[in-house]
């Protein structure tokens, strides 16, 4: 029996099939991005201003939206999904990538990171979903790897997938376990290069950021030729922060834009909660310890938006390099290239800049959403944002 058929049969025995209520919704395309609104940012973006500017990196989403009204656990409403980032496309399973990870605040989960730390490699995709769906997505990635390559040829007899999460329970029936293996398969199998869908898509469907609708966002930076011309791309799933702390282009816009606080019932001393997952990709030839250094700089980009990395927030980041493609070869001594540490400052700056812009892109692309029990979250209003930035003379156009 073909390996893929074996994997799918095993999953069919372990999990219920998708019902008609599970929707692979079409992600919105052509949504405005922060630069379209005149928001200023530091640094020069790549051609797409997305993590897919790094050659070989693919991104896919499965977005699940169904139902409305009162929460009925197991039935909905459903506002959730899965996002997949493949460092080298399907070759990610055979050619691993040097990687490093960092936890700014650990009230969250990113599986597989102990092996990333130990080995220095990212062995496969990075998946992002909701907090209570990490397990099913992790198991699905293993099945997907087996289905796409013979175990004895790739070392897929065992696998430690990297799966991260943020909590969407304010809008989504998170204890209904609506994310299923086929949803992870769909995100992986439809991952693509080119423009990346942003906002309320994939794992970011039900997320809230700085008191407004959050979700998936991306950005990139191209270094000058003097600094090597390398590309750095960032993808975020943002679900953190308070409106009062929100800063965009250095301006405290959250204090100047009135909006219903989705977490008004939470005591103020406990209101800084949520999470953010950040994936950093680069084509610069970096070793694992250098990539960990880049992952640490993500915190500075999030800080530019006003985050304090509160006690209840899971702020977890992973960075990988697509250079040194033969690094994981096992049958010969491997020759590597490494950028000198004293040449890394431009990469650090690019990581900070792209992280900040990716977060704002996620908020700009998101739309108003109503979820369980009528909980409503407003999107960041574009015209009000422009008006605030105009008062501070911070618009580019």
Helices and strands as residue ranges (DSSP letters): H 3-14, G 34-37, G 51-53, E 58-66, E 78-86, G 89-93, E 97-106, H 113-119, E 121-122, E 126-130, G 131-133, H 134-148, H 151-154, E 162-166, G 174-176, H 181-189, G 202-204, E 208-209, E 212-213, E 215-222, G 225-227, E 231-239, G 243-245, H 253-256, G 268-270, E 273-282, H 288-304, E 312-321, G 341-343, H 345-365, E 369-370, G 372-374, E 376-377, H 382-391
